[in-house]
Every structure is written in C-alpha cells, then in structure tokens.
Amino acid sequence: MAAPLAPELISSKGAKTLPVRKGDTVRVMRGDHVGFEGKVSRVDLKRYRIFLEGLTREKVDGTNIFVSVHPSKVMIKNLKLDDKWRKAVVERKKELELPKTEKKVVKAEKPPKKATEAKKEKPAEESKVAATAEEKLPEKKPAVKPKAAQKKPVAKKKKEKTPAAKAKAVVKKKKKAPLVTEEKSVERKKKTKAVKKAPAKRKTSASKKKGGK
C-alpha cells in the first residue's frame, strides 16, 4: 500500500515512499482521474485500493459511490503524523537512507581522470619500446638435424623349383608314409574273419526227433 512522496516531503522527511493512511492528502498521477487532489477517506487492505473524498460516480439507479484508486497511481502531498507508529516508521526510513547518501559522497571524492590516464599511458609506451627492440633483433632459427637415409627393405625373390627338385620332393613324401607289410595285412584279414562268424542254426522239431532228444 506504499505510495511515492512529493519532492518537498522527500527533502524534509528523508524517505521516498510511505504506506498510505486515512487522512493523508493525495494527488492522482495516472489513470482516468489525473490531477485530482483529496483526502483519503478509506483504505481497503483486501483489494489494495484507496478511496478519496469527492472522487465519486453516479450509478444507473441515481446513487453516488466512491471510485477506488490503486495506491501506486497517487503521490502523497501531505502526511498525517498523529499516530506514534507512523512517526516511528518515518524515523526508521531516515536511518536507512543515510548510509546511501554517505556512499555517494565517498564516490565523488575520487581523483580526476587526467592523473589516472597519465599513469596508464606510461606502461603502454614502455611496452611499445620493448616490442620495437624485439623486432630489430635477428630471429634465431632452430638448428635442423640432417635426417639419416633410411634403407628400403629388399623383397626376397622366391626361387623356382626345377623339375628334378620336384621329383625328389615327391619321393621324400612317399618314404615318409608308413609302409603296410605283408604280416600286418594277414593279421587284419584274420581279425575280420573272426568277427564274421556264421549265426547258430535253430533246432527244429524234426532235428530233435533224429537226435533222440
């Protein structure tokens, strides 16, 4: 519910804004009723609106009602300081505004710009002189070592085999293969014969009679 104060009140009270109270004289700064001045008759804290004396409108049935105004659209021209709580608020605002003004005074006491600029120019000139001296000096090129000549690998040629060498290789392979002797071949034949035995014949009733069994 705060509203800005008039410039005269800001200088005397040391505060820029204060909450609107009943009995303050106010001037409308924005909206449909710009320039209207009057005392605050009622303050609505639920809807954040204030009502001024004399600021009314006529309804369709002929009755007059007060027009509500938002506190941010008005400027306080005169304060009502009958309440001790209102006086305490004004004093507290003064104490808060004092340190801000002191900080501004301290900032104004800074040295002029010319003295600081002269200091900045000196190191800049020194850096330029150093840069020109470096440019005049001959640049030392790093010593390049001669690269050792790398030997290329020689591809080995495959020797072509002659027909005589090929024949010898075939003979060697045959010698390496195990020779099957006659004794081993006979043993193998016996084993196969032993495995293949004739199946036993079944005894029929006729054979039993002949044999007396």
C-alpha positions in Angstrom: 0.0 0.0 0.0 3.0 2.3 -0.3 3.0 5.5 -2.5 5.7 7.9 -3.5 6.1 11.1 -1.6 6.2 14.6 -3.1 9.7 16.2 -3.6 9.1 18.6 -0.7 8.4 15.7 1.7 11.4 13.7 0.5 13.8 16.5 1.4 12.2 17.1 4.9 11.4 13.5 5.9 14.3 11.7 4.3 12.1 9.0 2.8 11.0 8.3 -0.8 7.9 6.1 -0.2 5.5 5.5 2.7 2.3 3.5 3.1 -0.9 5.5 2.5 -3.1 6.1 5.7 -6.5 7.6 6.3 -6.3 11.4 6.5 -3.4 11.9 4.0 -3.8 14.3 1.2 -3.1 12.7 -2.1 -2.9 13.7 -5.8 -3.8 11.2 -8.6 -0.9 11.0 -11.1 -2.2 8.3 -13.6 -5.5 6.9 -14.9 -8.8 8.5 -15.8 -8.8 11.0 -12.8 -5.4 12.6 -13.4 -4.8 15.7 -11.4 -7.5 15.1 -8.8 -6.4 16.0 -5.2 -8.2 15.0 -2.0 -8.0 13.4 1.4 -8.1 9.6 1.8 -11.4 8.6 3.3 -11.0 4.8 3.4 -8.3 2.2 2.8 -9.2 -1.3 1.6 -6.4 -3.7 2.5 -8.1 -6.7 1.0 -8.4 -5.3 -2.5 -5.3 -2.9 -2.3 -7.4 0.2 -3.1 -7.9 3.6 -1.5 -11.0 5.9 -1.7 -10.7 9.8 -1.9 -13.2 12.4 -0.6 -15.0 13.9 -3.6 -14.0 11.2 -6.1 -17.4 9.6 -6.8 -19.5 8.4 -9.7 -23.3 8.0 -10.2 -24.9 4.6 -10.7 -27.8 3.8 -13.0 -30.3 4.0 -10.1 -29.0 7.5 -9.2 -26.9 6.7 -6.1 -23.4 8.0 -5.8 -20.4 5.7 -4.9 -16.7 6.3 -4.2 -14.3 5.4 -7.0 -11.4 3.1 -6.0 -7.8 4.0 -6.9 -4.6 1.9 -6.6 -2.0 3.5 -4.2 0.8 3.3 -6.9 -1.1 5.8 -9.1 -1.1 8.6 -6.4 1.5 10.8 -4.8 1.3 11.8 -1.2 1.2 15.6 -0.8 0.7 15.9 3.0 1.2 13.3 5.8 -0.9 12.8 8.9 1.5 12.2 11.8 -0.9 11.9 14.7 -0.1 8.2 15.1 3.1 7.4 17.1 3.6 4.3 15.0 3.6 6.4 11.8 6.3 8.6 13.3 8.5 5.5 14.2 8.2 4.4 10.5 9.4 7.8 9.2 12.4 7.8 11.6 13.4 4.2 10.6 13.2 5.2 6.9 15.6 8.1 7.6 18.2 5.8 9.2 18.0 3.5 6.1 18.5 6.4 3.6 21.5 8.0 5.5 24.1 5.3 4.6 23.1 5.6 0.9 23.9 9.3 0.8 27.2 8.8 2.5 28.3 6.2 -0.1 27.6 8.7 -2.9 29.8 11.4 -1.2 32.7 9.0 -1.0 32.4 8.1 -4.7 32.6 11.8 -5.6 36.0 12.3 -3.9 37.8 10.2 -6.5 41.0 11.7 -8.2 40.5 13.3 -11.6 40.7 11.2 -14.7 43.8 13.0 -16.1 46.1 11.7 -13.4 45.0 8.1 -13.9 45.2 8.4 -17.7 48.9 9.6 -17.5 49.8 6.6 -15.4 48.2 4.2 -17.9 50.0 5.8 -20.8 53.5 5.3 -19.3 53.4 1.5 -19.2 51.8 1.5 -22.7 54.8 3.4 -24.1 57.3 1.2 -22.4 55.6 -1.9 -23.9 55.8 -0.3 -27.4 59.6 0.4 -27.0 60.2 -3.2 -25.9 58.2 -4.5 -28.8 60.3 -2.5 -31.3 63.6 -3.7 -29.7 62.5 -7.3 -30.1 61.6 -6.7 -33.8 65.1 -5.3 -34.6 66.9 -8.4 -33.1 67.6 -11.1 -35.7 65.5 -14.1 -35.2 67.4 -17.3 -34.3 66.3 -20.2 -36.4 66.4 -23.6 -34.6 69.2 -25.9 -35.9 67.8 -28.6 -38.1 69.5 -32.0 -37.9 70.1 -33.9 -41.2 67.8 -36.9 -41.5 69.6 -40.3 -41.8 69.0 -42.0 -45.1 66.6 -44.8 -44.5 67.3 -48.1 -46.3 64.4 -49.6 -48.1 63.7 -53.2 -47.4 64.6 -55.5 -50.3 62.0 -58.0 -51.2 63.2 -61.6 -51.3 62.8 -63.4 -54.6 61.3 -66.9 -54.5 63.4 -69.5 -56.2 61.6 -71.5 -58.8 61.9 -75.3 -58.4 63.3 -77.3 -61.2 61.5 -80.5 -62.4 64.3 -82.6 -60.8 63.8 -81.0 -57.4 60.0 -81.5 -57.7 60.6 -85.3 -58.3 62.8 -85.6 -55.3 60.2 -83.9 -53.1 57.6 -86.5 -54.2 59.9 -89.4 -53.4 60.5 -88.0 -49.9 56.8 -87.8 -49.2 56.3 -91.4 -50.2 59.2 -92.5 -48.0 57.6 -90.7 -45.0 54.3 -92.5 -45.5 54.1 -95.8 -43.3 54.6 -99.0 -45.4 52.0 -101.7 -44.9 53.9 -105.0 -44.5 52.5 -108.5 -45.5 52.4 -109.6 -41.9 50.1 -106.8 -40.9 47.8 -107.3 -43.9 47.4 -111.1 -42.9 46.6 -110.2 -39.3 44.0 -107.7 -40.4 42.3 -110.5 -42.6 42.2 -112.9 -39.7 40.6 -110.3 -37.5 37.9 -109.6 -40.0 37.2 -113.4 -40.4 36.9 -113.9 -36.7 34.4 -111.1 -36.4 32.3 -112.5 -39.3 31.1 -115.8 -37.7 28.1 -117.8 -39.1 25.0 -117.4 -37.0 24.0 -120.5 -34.9 21.2 -122.6 -36.5 18.0 -123.1 -34.6 17.0 -126.6 -33.7 13.7 -127.7 -35.2 11.3 -130.4 -34.0 12.5 -132.8 -36.8 16.1 -132.5 -35.8 15.2 -133.2 -32.2 13.5 -136.5 -33.2 16.5 -137.6 -35.2 18.8 -136.9 -32.4 16.6 -138.6 -29.8 16.2 -135.5 -27.8 
